[in-house]
């Protein structure tokens, strides 16, 4: 599908829709009426639509046009993007109010909600790729990443009731990379078959980070029409401390055990292993057979990017998160 044409700079006029997730972390700190007021100051006629369920979101986005500002965490942003993908005349503005905020960080959008809204004055409108998945379990779309191996297994076991902690997630991923014993798989990138090896980690990344702020693809660019393929041969694994340090330093791709490539179409043999699609898990299925095809959807969305942003997607440090 051809991406719709947009002006290069956001026009500050007409209707702007505000989608507000009342269940998002931090939603109590900034009530929606203040966001509506800030959008009005920019020159828009704001329309506020509260959502606290999938049904609410579907109804709220059914007839939107123009800029759509979504206040919430990555889950809310992803849910909105699923419904806006391929829609003409719609541009997504992210107001981060979650924990990881991978999408906002990727776009250089950080700060308090009212500051973020004000920063959209003079915002650019840029295309944003997505990933399409065709698999034995059905079809999926993703904003951040899709993959199998250590992180998918960790996510399947990750206890959301314990709270979202990037540090805890890094520790769990590192342990899983040490202990995982996967089967061999022959992955194909743009029609070229790679050697058949067991992958401790196989991540197809559209953004730099996924999950609780795990930056595994430090050079990923969601505007380039390509997906980044991050893989670790199970036989060549580094130690747990090496993975912890690399994720903290933001140079995961530079580890000797990590191989990074780019491709438009990736095919992964399916043997019933667990996969994740963004933060959702597709559980392991005993006896499963087939292929998982993952391809880039260039410019599936249009997103708003402030003209002056903070450093995009700052690296994880133990000083800004709680274990």
TADA-V747545 format. One line per field, one symbol per residue. ss: DSSP state (@ for helix, = for strand, . for the rest). Layout:
BEGIN
ss=???
END
This chain:
BEGIN
ss=........=.....=======.....@@@..@@@@@@@@@@@..=======..@@@@@@@@....=======.@@@@@@@@@@@.....=======.....@@@@@......@@@@@@@....============..=====..=====@@@@@@@@..@@@...@@@@@@@@@@@@@@....==..==..==...=========...==...==...........=======@@@...@@@@@@@@@@..@@@...======.======....===..===.......================..................
END
